[in-house]
Amino acid sequence: MRDWIGHTGEIPGFTATLFYHPGLDATVVVLINSDVASGGCPPQIPTLAKSRRNGPCDVPANLISAALADALGKPIPPPPTP
């Protein structure tokens, strides 16, 4: 069975994700009015002053959809590294 099918997107001030899992027949859609990353980000990536500091550095929609997929028992695999 295939894993999650979908994509992410962002424009200044906004991030979004849309993923579908055929085995679960479940769709996860996250729309966030923020593009500020959080997590273990390198110093050159701006984060909020009270941002979480642990975990991967990513934008809010990606982090939330990953948490929802984990809660459904089917983690979204990380994107391939270039």
C-alpha positions as CSV (number, residue, x, y, z in Angstrom):
1,M,0.0,0.0,0.0
2,R,1.2,3.5,-0.8
3,D,2.2,6.0,1.8
4,W,0.9,9.6,2.0
5,I,0.3,11.3,-1.4
6,G,0.3,15.1,-1.4
7,H,2.4,18.3,-1.2
8,T,3.3,21.3,0.8
9,G,3.3,25.0,-0.2
10,E,4.1,28.4,1.1
11,I,4.0,32.0,0.2
12,P,5.2,34.9,2.5
13,G,3.1,34.7,5.7
14,F,1.3,31.4,4.9
15,T,2.0,27.7,4.8
16,A,-0.2,24.8,3.7
17,T,-0.1,21.0,3.4
18,L,-2.5,18.5,1.7
19,F,-1.9,14.8,2.1
20,Y,-4.1,11.7,1.4
21,H,-3.4,8.1,2.6
22,P,-5.1,5.5,0.5
23,G,-4.8,2.8,3.1
24,L,-6.6,4.9,5.7
25,D,-8.8,6.7,3.2
26,A,-7.9,9.8,5.2
27,T,-7.0,13.3,4.1
28,V,-5.0,15.8,6.2
29,V,-5.2,19.5,5.3
30,V,-3.4,22.1,7.3
31,L,-3.6,25.9,6.5
32,I,-1.5,28.2,8.7
33,N,-1.3,31.9,8.6
34,S,2.4,31.9,9.4
35,D,5.7,31.0,7.6
36,V,7.9,31.3,10.7
37,A,9.9,28.1,11.2
38,S,10.5,26.5,14.6
39,G,12.6,23.7,16.0
40,G,16.3,23.1,16.0
41,C,16.9,25.8,13.3
42,P,20.3,27.1,12.3
43,P,21.0,30.7,13.4
44,Q,20.4,32.1,9.8
45,I,16.8,30.9,9.8
46,P,14.5,33.4,11.7
47,T,12.3,31.9,14.4
48,L,10.0,33.4,17.0
49,A,11.6,34.4,20.3
50,K,9.5,31.9,22.2
51,S,9.6,29.2,19.5
52,R,10.1,25.5,20.5
53,R,13.8,24.7,20.1
54,N,13.7,20.8,19.9
55,G,12.8,18.7,16.9
56,P,13.2,19.4,13.2
57,C,13.4,22.9,11.9
58,D,10.3,23.4,9.7
59,V,7.4,25.7,9.0
60,P,4.2,25.3,11.1
61,A,1.9,23.5,8.5
62,N,4.6,20.8,7.9
63,L,5.1,20.2,11.6
64,I,1.3,20.0,12.3
65,S,0.5,17.7,9.4
66,A,3.4,15.4,10.5
67,A,2.0,15.3,14.1
68,L,-1.5,14.4,12.7
69,A,-0.1,11.7,10.5
70,D,1.9,10.3,13.5
71,A,-1.4,10.3,15.5
72,L,-3.0,8.3,12.8
73,G,-0.2,5.8,13.0
74,K,1.2,6.5,9.5
75,P,4.1,9.0,9.7
76,I,4.8,11.1,6.7
77,P,8.3,10.3,5.4
78,P,10.7,13.1,5.4
79,P,11.4,14.7,2.0
80,P,14.4,13.5,0.1
81,T,17.6,15.5,0.8
82,P,19.0,17.3,-2.3
